[in-house]
């Protein structure tokens, strides 16, 4: 069986550095993305000695993990691409439902703020 799980609060453990448009760091990040296909992400947490200094230790924030209903997945030696996509879609639907069922309990809005 495969059990969908989602952990609320993980996004609060680190802060991401967002470079201003037109800055030399943003241009370097974009050049890197064009060369290798992804943009490097720069982030920080707290330091070992002080919660007020930047470092690599995650910030102390609550994390709550919720678990969905187990999904029975058959063992198939050489599954077709279509079969893999079928079970992937089943897992993804379960994960999205799990997130939507619990998001307001953990401080997220009922609707997404950004347009899709």
N, C-alpha and C positions, 0 to 999 in steps of 0.2 A: 504493500500500500504506500501511497504518497500522501503526506499530510501537508496541506497548505498552511504556512505560518507567516505572520507579519509582525514586525517589531516597531511599535510606535515610539518615537523619541530619539531614534538613532541619528536623525538629521541635526539634532541639537548638540551632539557630542563635539563637533569641530566647527570652526568658522572657515568659510571659503574666502580667499582673497579674490576680489573682482577688480580687474584693472579698468581704468577709465578709457573710454574710446579715444583713440589718437595718442595714447601714451606709448612710450617705447616698449614697455612690457607687454601691452596688448598687441602691438604689432609683432613682437617676437613670438608671442603665443599663437597668433594667427598664421605666421610663417611656418612655425612648427607643425600646425594643423594641416596646412597645405602639403607639406613634405611627407608626413607620416600618416595622415588620415584622422588624427584625433588631437584635441587640444589638451595640453597638460593642465592638471588641476592643482592649485596651490592652496594649502589649508594649514590651519594651526589650532592647537588646543591650549592647555595651560602648561606652565613649566613645572618641574619637579619641586621647586622650592617655594613657589608662590602662585596662587590662583590669579593674581593680577598681571603676571608676566606670560608672554607667549612661549609655547613649547610644543612638545609632541604628545603629552598626556591628554586624554580626552577630558572635557569638562564633566563635572559631576552632574548628571541629569538623569531623571528617571526614564527607564526603558520598560515598556510593557509589551510582552509578546502574546499574541492571541493565536489560537490554533483552530483550523476549520475541521470539517468532517474528512476522514480519510477517503482517498480515492483509490479504488482498486485498479491496479495497472497489471495487465497480464505480462508474463515474461515471454518475449518473442525474440528469437535468435537473430533474425535478419529482417527487422521491420521496414516496410516501405516508407518513403518520405511522407506520403499521405497519412499513413498510420501514426507516424511520429507527430505530424502536424495536428492530427485529431486529438491525441492525448495532451499535447502541449496546449491546445486551445481549451481543453477541458480544465486543465490545471490553472490556466490564466483566468478563465471565467470564475473559478472557485476563489482564487486569490483576490480578484477585484471585488467580488461579493463580500468576502471576509473584511477587506479594507473598508468598503462602504458601510457595512453593518456596524462597524466599531469606531469609525473615525471621529464622530462627534463626542464620544465618551472621552477621547484623549486630546481634545482641544482643537480639532480641525473643523473647518466649516462644512456645512452640509453640501454646498456646491463648490466646484473648483473656481478659483479666482481668475485663472487665465483661460482664454478661449482656446478651443481645440479645433 
